[in-house]
């Protein structure tokens, strides 16, 4: 997403998109950990 305006606004948008990507990546990692924990629990049951 390109925003037309002061440089500060553009930098802010770039930082926000980077944080969003980081959040998605961490969310995927968390879901992988949760699914592996569920697999372990099912294995024990």
C-alpha positions as CSV (number, residue, x, y, z in Angstrom):
1,X,0.0,0.0,0.0
2,X,1.5,3.3,-1.1
3,X,0.6,6.4,0.8
4,X,1.2,9.9,-0.6
5,X,2.3,12.4,2.0
6,X,5.1,13.5,4.3
7,X,8.1,11.2,4.6
8,X,7.2,10.4,8.2
9,X,3.9,9.0,7.1
10,X,5.5,6.8,4.5
11,X,8.0,5.5,7.1
12,X,5.2,4.8,9.5
13,X,3.3,2.8,6.9
14,X,6.4,0.8,6.1
15,X,7.1,0.0,9.7
16,X,3.5,-1.0,10.3
17,X,3.5,-3.4,7.4
18,X,6.8,-4.9,8.6
19,X,5.2,-5.4,12.1
20,X,2.2,-7.0,10.5
21,X,4.4,-9.4,8.6
22,X,6.3,-10.2,11.9
23,X,3.0,-10.7,13.7
24,X,1.8,-13.2,11.0
25,X,5.0,-15.1,11.1
26,X,4.9,-15.3,14.9
27,X,1.3,-16.4,14.7
28,X,2.2,-19.2,12.3
29,X,5.0,-20.3,14.7
30,X,2.5,-20.3,17.6
31,X,0.0,-22.4,15.6
32,X,2.7,-24.9,14.7
33,X,3.7,-25.2,18.4
34,X,0.1,-25.6,19.4
35,X,-0.6,-28.3,16.7
36,X,2.6,-30.2,17.8
37,X,1.4,-30.0,21.4
38,X,-2.0,-31.4,20.4
39,X,-0.3,-34.2,18.4
40,X,1.8,-35.1,21.5
41,X,-1.3,-35.1,23.7
42,X,-3.2,-37.3,21.3
43,X,-0.2,-39.7,21.2
44,X,-0.2,-39.9,25.0
45,X,-4.0,-40.6,25.0
